[in-house]
Amino acid sequence: MSATRSLKRTNCTSQWLWNATLRAAAFLYAYIGLLNTAFAYRPFDGTDAAVADPGEMEVELQPAGGKSSGGQKTLIAPATVLNYGFAKDWEVVFEGRLETPLSASGPSTFTDGGAFLKHILRPGVLQDQTGPSIATEFGVLLPESVGDTRFGASIATIISQRWDWGTAHFEYRRSAHARSACRSFHRHHSRGAIQMDGAPCC
């Protein structure tokens, strides 16, 4: 009897998580799709259709880096992505980076910040099963510490497939950011962003 009750609770929890995912995805698609038409570039790093195991945290850290644009040199230190698995096939992601101008005086800026949920829709090769792995990632874009950006939203579909010669990750992402100065929305579409990894060494 106790085993039956435990199974029912597990099924109810899984159904609740699935329904919550569908509602959140529908809301974000509607939110982004109804915004005024305006386009802007928002840099992003691709991800794969895998999540951290429950109770585990993965840390991606770039202690220091740099970029140059239009003669302006900028120190990036640090850039961080934190992934925490809080349930089976689920993880929460926090990311952001600190940029400090080097060519001219100015304050350091927290940018490209976000808080996301990532869920495996179809377990596949990255979960030691057959076929492509499919995941979705959705969440909130954080405003920059300097400037007129406000909160935004982002949603992505990620497909990963592995062969003997390597692994490919396909990502389709839609995001929107509001700017307080003119109360306009800036929307970015990323179609066909493909990342290739080499074959594993063992």
C-alpha positions as CSV (number, residue, x, y, z in Angstrom):
1,M,0.0,0.0,0.0
2,S,2.8,2.4,0.9
3,A,4.6,1.7,-2.4
4,T,1.4,2.4,-4.3
5,R,1.0,5.8,-2.5
6,S,4.6,6.7,-3.1
7,L,4.2,5.9,-6.8
8,K,1.0,8.0,-7.0
9,R,2.8,10.9,-5.3
10,T,5.7,10.6,-7.8
11,N,3.3,10.6,-10.8
12,C,1.5,13.6,-9.4
13,T,4.8,15.5,-9.0
14,S,5.9,14.6,-12.5
15,Q,2.5,15.7,-13.9
16,W,2.7,19.0,-12.0
17,L,6.2,19.8,-13.3
18,W,5.2,18.9,-16.9
19,N,2.0,21.1,-16.7
20,A,4.1,24.0,-15.1
21,T,6.6,23.7,-18.0
22,L,3.9,23.9,-20.6
23,R,2.2,26.9,-18.9
24,A,5.5,28.8,-18.6
25,A,6.6,28.1,-22.2
26,A,3.2,29.2,-23.5
27,F,3.4,32.4,-21.5
28,L,6.9,33.2,-22.7
29,Y,6.1,32.5,-26.3
30,A,3.0,34.8,-26.1
31,Y,4.9,37.5,-24.2
32,I,7.7,37.6,-26.8
33,G,5.5,37.2,-29.8
34,L,3.2,40.1,-28.9
35,L,6.0,42.6,-28.4
36,N,6.5,45.6,-30.7
37,T,8.8,44.8,-33.6
38,A,12.3,45.9,-32.8
39,F,15.5,43.9,-33.2
40,A,18.7,44.0,-31.3
41,Y,21.6,41.7,-30.8
42,R,22.1,39.9,-27.5
43,P,25.2,37.7,-27.3
44,F,24.7,34.2,-26.0
45,D,26.6,31.0,-25.6
46,G,25.0,27.8,-26.9
47,T,24.1,25.0,-24.6
48,D,23.4,21.3,-24.9
49,A,20.3,19.1,-24.2
50,A,21.6,17.9,-20.8
51,V,21.1,18.9,-17.2
52,A,23.0,18.4,-14.0
53,D,22.0,15.4,-11.9
54,P,19.7,16.0,-8.9
55,G,21.7,17.5,-6.0
56,E,24.7,18.3,-8.1
57,M,26.1,21.7,-9.1
58,E,28.1,22.5,-12.2
59,V,30.2,25.7,-12.4
60,E,31.5,27.2,-15.6
61,L,34.0,30.0,-14.7
62,Q,36.1,32.3,-16.9
63,P,38.3,34.1,-14.3
64,A,39.4,36.7,-16.9
65,G,39.0,37.5,-20.5
66,G,38.7,40.4,-22.9
67,K,37.0,41.9,-25.9
68,S,37.7,44.7,-28.3
69,S,35.0,46.6,-30.3
70,G,35.5,49.9,-32.2
71,G,38.8,50.6,-30.5
72,Q,37.3,50.0,-27.0
73,K,39.0,47.3,-25.0
74,T,37.0,45.7,-22.2
75,L,38.1,43.3,-19.4
76,I,35.7,40.5,-18.7
77,A,36.3,39.2,-15.2
78,P,34.6,37.1,-14.2
79,A,32.1,35.3,-16.4
80,T,30.2,32.6,-14.6
81,V,27.4,30.0,-15.3
82,L,26.0,28.0,-12.4
83,N,23.8,24.9,-13.1
84,Y,22.1,23.1,-10.2
85,G,20.0,20.0,-10.7
86,F,17.0,20.2,-8.3
87,A,14.9,17.3,-9.7
88,K,15.2,14.5,-12.3
89,D,15.6,16.1,-15.8
90,W,15.5,19.6,-14.3
91,E,18.1,22.2,-13.5
92,V,18.2,25.9,-12.6
93,V,20.8,28.1,-14.3
94,F,22.3,31.4,-13.2
95,E,24.7,33.3,-15.4
96,G,26.3,36.7,-15.8
97,R,29.5,38.5,-16.3
98,L,31.3,41.7,-15.1
99,E,32.8,44.0,-17.7
100,T,35.3,46.8,-17.0
101,P,36.3,49.3,-19.8
102,L,40.1,49.6,-20.2
103,S,40.4,52.1,-23.0
104,A,38.4,54.8,-21.2
105,S,37.3,55.5,-17.7
106,G,34.0,54.1,-16.7
107,P,32.2,51.9,-14.1
108,S,32.2,48.1,-14.2
109,T,29.0,46.7,-15.6
110,F,27.1,43.5,-14.8
111,T,25.7,42.2,-18.1
112,D,24.3,39.2,-19.8
113,G,22.7,38.1,-16.6
114,G,19.9,35.6,-16.5
115,A,18.0,33.0,-14.4
116,F,16.6,30.0,-16.2
117,L,15.0,26.7,-15.8
118,K,16.1,23.9,-18.1
119,H,14.1,20.7,-18.7
120,I,14.8,17.5,-20.7
121,L,11.8,16.9,-23.0
122,R,13.2,13.8,-24.6
123,P,16.1,11.8,-23.1
124,G,18.5,10.7,-25.8
125,V,22.2,10.2,-26.5
126,L,23.3,12.6,-23.8
127,Q,21.3,10.6,-21.2
128,D,22.8,7.3,-22.5
129,Q,19.7,6.5,-24.5
130,T,19.1,6.2,-28.2
131,G,18.2,9.1,-30.5
132,P,18.6,12.9,-30.2
133,S,18.3,14.6,-26.8
134,I,15.8,17.4,-26.7
135,A,15.5,20.1,-24.0
136,T,13.9,23.5,-23.4
137,E,15.4,26.4,-21.4
138,F,13.3,29.4,-20.4
139,G,13.6,32.2,-17.9
140,V,14.3,35.8,-17.0
141,L,16.9,38.2,-18.5
142,L,18.3,40.5,-15.8
143,P,18.8,44.2,-16.4
144,E,22.4,45.5,-16.8
145,S,23.7,47.4,-13.8
146,V,24.5,50.4,-16.0
147,G,22.1,51.6,-18.7
148,D,18.4,51.6,-19.4
149,T,17.7,47.9,-19.9
150,R,15.0,46.3,-17.8
151,F,13.9,42.7,-17.2
152,G,13.3,40.5,-20.2
153,A,12.4,36.9,-21.1
154,S,14.1,34.1,-23.1
155,I,13.1,30.7,-24.3
156,A,15.0,28.1,-26.3
157,T,14.7,24.7,-27.8
158,I,17.9,22.6,-27.8
159,I,18.6,19.4,-29.8
160,S,21.8,17.4,-29.3
161,Q,22.9,14.4,-31.4
162,R,26.0,12.3,-31.1
163,W,27.8,10.3,-33.7
164,D,31.1,8.4,-33.8
165,W,32.9,11.4,-35.3
166,G,31.4,14.1,-32.9
167,T,28.4,15.7,-31.3
168,A,26.2,18.5,-32.7
169,H,24.0,20.9,-30.7
170,F,21.2,22.8,-32.4
171,E,19.6,25.8,-30.6
172,Y,16.7,28.0,-31.5
173,R,16.2,30.9,-29.1
174,R,13.9,33.8,-28.8
175,S,14.5,36.6,-26.4
176,A,13.2,40.1,-25.6
177,H,14.6,42.9,-23.5
178,A,12.7,46.1,-22.5
179,R,14.4,49.5,-22.4
180,S,13.0,52.0,-20.0
181,A,14.1,55.2,-21.8
182,C,11.7,54.7,-24.7
183,R,9.6,51.9,-23.3
184,S,10.4,49.8,-26.4
185,F,11.2,46.1,-26.6
186,H,14.2,44.7,-28.3
187,R,13.8,41.2,-29.6
188,H,16.4,38.7,-30.8
189,H,15.9,35.6,-32.8
190,S,18.6,32.9,-33.0
191,R,17.8,30.4,-35.7
192,G,20.1,27.5,-36.5
193,A,22.8,28.1,-34.0
194,I,24.9,25.0,-34.3
195,Q,27.8,24.0,-32.1
196,M,30.0,21.1,-33.0
197,D,32.1,19.1,-30.5
198,G,34.8,16.6,-31.4
199,A,34.6,12.9,-30.8
200,P,35.3,11.8,-27.3
201,C,38.8,10.6,-26.6
202,C,37.7,7.5,-24.8
